[in-house]
């Protein structure tokens, strides 16, 4: 089959570049034509060498994801290596720009980076998640080539409990600015709404790097979605030499359109700096108006309406792409999650790329922005394999005291203009009992809501948990300095222990990880504490604890998307609890959550065989729910849409639906009884003997009227490769990404859920294969080549255009014994 897919990137994605810039000067993305060397370099001569050990790469670049998986490596990192790498690039700065200032801005380098310009070290940044910039003007040779070199030291490859990636995995920008310019992240806008009136408070910070004084005018204009100016203010400023100055103005708007989850209305703040009638700096900030309030008894309101946060935790990797950040990929993932009823994400457990927050602003998704997983001590991690040897203590603790407050400040300053961010988290599970902190309360019985092991009771030689409150107060004060309006929170793991300290009291809102059992008792004991689930299991009871308690404003599931690392025993690439898999396809539990969270009528059918005609065999559901093998086991939330079994075999059919009732039809005839929604399990189920054909679940309202339907069809043998999107997939030009979804179908076009055929991808033309991802957690093969097996009959393939407009690219998918699929891609 042949299809035509155009490379077209919507204008909104082009605007993401604006959000990624440092907020001053003229920024140019410099992701192309880098050279990369994996391994240490012993001397300057080797560093200057551009021989075979150096490879041409394009940023973003994660070298770990391109290496072989090995069971001898740390399970925490998904059995992938770290190491030490070097990057270098040549840039030429024109002679006529000698009066300008130049900066290099990195959105993220993992980790412990050091940057050199023409052989001179200009700075180090150990935190791999924080964006940073250096002024490079004094080190440049104007009118000549200049060499940028970046050393990335990830030799502590098990420094995290999940996969981090290695290298310059986000965008890099070269910034040219007038000596008098806006400060990096120097525009801060925060809106309030009172009645029908909105007020945007704009704080602008200017830098004068000249030895002499400078008089400037700062113009702030607020534009609506149609581009019309709805408010404008000018302010005069007189900057002394070598100084900075902060200005504040209020922009008032009558009846502004409010930002909400359903209607994410956005405005653009245009800030212009004028000197002697000439614009010397300008930046645009996406902003808007919304009101969020918290109440310890009534939870959360958005624009005056009560809201339950239906959130998921997200790590930053994208399966086969590793930690490389591509906004188009995250757009597809976030849209999928929102379609399931998700209205919030938690950035577990570190700040993510600027483009992610911009997408959440645009799509109407709330964000809990988190800074740290560790403070002054490292957490236990398996350094070789899974549960092998003695746990180690690699981590970020060694630079926390020196860098922690600065890292947090930079996170807040960079991200505070995003409407989607509703709270800042200063830490995750830093209070895990005896990992590392301890307290005498741990010597007691397992009372008070501990769901994690207490690791042998109170350990008097361990760090004192009372210190948690001191650190929390310092971090909260940093946040409040740069954003006094949003609340500060943290994910508490050992709530019973932390309650004995000042830690929870330092927070504006308190996140409880897996501690639903304390929602009522702590509400009574601490009546002024605002509570929510900052990390929760997928089981129905955990959601009921939110749904049925007015004072609990929401929960964040662990997790929204499967992620690399924190793996179990080999073979296991990562943690497999997501609503969506590595490839961005919805898993059965995603549809179960859609039935709980979405207002749109839906039904989903899944099946699995019954053990000995009775109990279900479903290991993951047993693990996830913690219920063990019981006689009357709950219906599974992980039932795949399969209708291929042996004739007469006893099968459990489950229906996830938000309809009042559901009935089951087999080949057009009802089988079994019409059943009401089951509020015990949230799942309607039937146990029936298998017969081939068409199986359908029909969702009914209270009057038995059909409102939704889902069907499964018995499939024949794999016959062909099918491209799912049709001819309407569009991405644009050089660096545009096509996300091509393919499925194995039988001779009648029915998807073959059980197929695992190996697919080969061949590309002819100006494009490169970024990766092939099927979502299979246990496939530990080579992910760097052009061959991969489908999982549940599906796969997504990422292809990036590298040519110019009007180039044509042929993408061919083939597999032995299957009809191939050809895709023509035209670059616009």
Secondary structure, 3 states (H helix, E strand, C coil): CEEEEEECCCHHHHCHHHHHCCCCCEEEECCCCEEEEECCCCCHHHHHCCCCCEEEECCCCCCHHHCCCCCCCEHHHCCCCCEEEEEEEEEECCHHHCCCEEEEEECCCECCEEEEECCEEEEEECCCCCCEEEECHHHCCCCCEEEEEEEEEECCCCCCCCCCCCECCCCEEEEEECCEEEEEEEEEEEEEEECCEEEEEEEEEEEECCCCCEEEEEEEEEECCCCCEEEEEEEEEEECCCEEEEEEEEEEEECCCEECCCCECCEEEEEEEEECCEEEEEEEEEECECCEEEECCCEEEECCEEECEEEEEECCCCHHHCCCCCHHHHHHHHHHHHHCCCCEEEECCCCCCHHHHHHHHHHCCEEEEECCCCCCCCCCECCCECCCCCCECCCCHHHHHHHHHHHHHHHHHHHCCCCCEEEEEEEECCCCCCCCCECHHHHCCCCCCCCCCCCCCCCCCCCECCHHHHHHHHHHHHHHHHCCCCEEEEEECCHHHHCCCCCHHHCCEEEEECCHHHHHHHHHHCCCCEEEEEEECCCHHHHHHHHCCCCEEEEEECCCECEECCCCCCCCCEECCCCECCCCCECHHHHHHHHHHCCCCCEEEEEEEEHHHCCECCHHHHHHHCCCCCCCCCCCCCCECCCCCCCCCEEEEEEEECCCEEEEEECCEECCCCEECCCCCCCEEEEEECCCCEEEEEEECCCCCEEEEEEEECCCCCCEEEECCCCCCECCCCCCEEEEEEEEECCCCCECCCCCCEEEEEEECCEEEEEEECCCCCCCCCCCCCEEECECCEEEEEEEECCCCCCEEEEEEECCCCECEEEEEEEC
